[in-house]
């Protein structure tokens, strides 16, 4: 059975913990690490080679354009799901290198559906 590896990156410990608990409930998904800043993302992408990065769009540490370029240089096929409390940013975020966008104010099933889309894309 294929296990999809997920890295959670959010500056809030509470958000990281909540996402981790929620995502672990999904069969075939494993949370390999979490990060609170850009340096942690880079370290954990290099160390764990995740399939999916759940990325807080307000993550501190690096300009997000730089971070996304660096992450894609480090890893093979990595899909980035940008998370933000500001849904109006979606067109800008997708245009800057994220593969998907989920608003932090959306219902939880939106995130599940998006990560399932990542899973299908990686399997395809």
N, C-alpha and C positions, 0 to 999 in steps of 0.2 A: 504494500500500500504506500502510495506517495504521501509524504508529509510536507506540507507547505510551511516554509520557515518565514516568520514575520518578525520584523524589528519595529518597535514602537519608539517614536521620538517626540516627546512633548516636554516643555519646560516645567509643567506641573506634575508633581509626584502623584497627586490624587487622580489626575487624568490617566497617567501611565498605568497606575494600579487598576483603575476601573476598566480601561481598555484590555489590559492583560487578563483580568478575570473573565470578561465578556468573550474575548476571542478564544480563550482556552476551552470554552464550552463547545466550540464548533469542532466536529470530528475532522481529523486530518490536518488540523492547524496547530502549529507549535510556535510559541513565543520564544525566540532564541535569545533576545536581549532587549534592553530598553536604554534610552539615552535622554539626557536632559538638555544637551546642547550639541552644536555642530561637531565639535571634536569627538564627542561620544558616538555620534552617528558614523563618522569616518572610521573610528577604531572598530566599532562593532560590525560595520559592513565588511571591513577587511578580515576580521576574525571569524565571522559566522557565515558569510556569503548568503544573506537572506534572499528570499524570493520576492518579498513585498516589504516596502518601507512605508509605515504609517507616519507621516511627517507633519507635525504642527507647523503651519505656515509662518508662525511668529517665533520660531525657534531661534534662540540667541547663538551667537558665535561667529557666523560667517554670513555674507550676503547669500541669499538662497540660490541665486544663479550660480555662484561659485560652488556652493555646496552640491548642487545637483550635478554640475559638470564633474566634480571630484568623485562623487559617489559612482557615477556611471563609468568613470575611468577605472575604479577599483574592482568593480564587480562585473559578472557576466550579465545575464538577463535579470534585471531588477526592475520591478514595477513600483512606481511611487504613487501613493495615495495621499494627496494633500488634504489636510484637515484645517478648517478655519471656522471661526464663529461668524465670519462675514461672508455670506453667500454671494454677495455682489462681486466678490473677487474672482469667482470661478473662471470667467473667460481669460483674465490676465494670468491666473495660475496655470491653467492648461497650456497657454501659449508660452510659458516659461520653462517647460520641461517636465511638469508632473503628468503622469498618465491618466489619473483620475482625480476627482475632487468630491469630498463629502463635507457638508456643513456640520459643524459641531452641534447645531440646533436641530438637525434632522433626526427622525426616529432611528433607533438603533438598527432596524432591519436595512436601512439604506447602506450602512457600513458593511453589513454582512453581504448584501447583494453585490456591492462593489468589490469586496475581497473575493467573492465567488467568481466574479467576472475576471479578476486577475488570475485565479486558479485555472479557469477555462482557457484563458489566453496563453498561459504558460504550458498547459497540457497540449494545446493545439499545435 
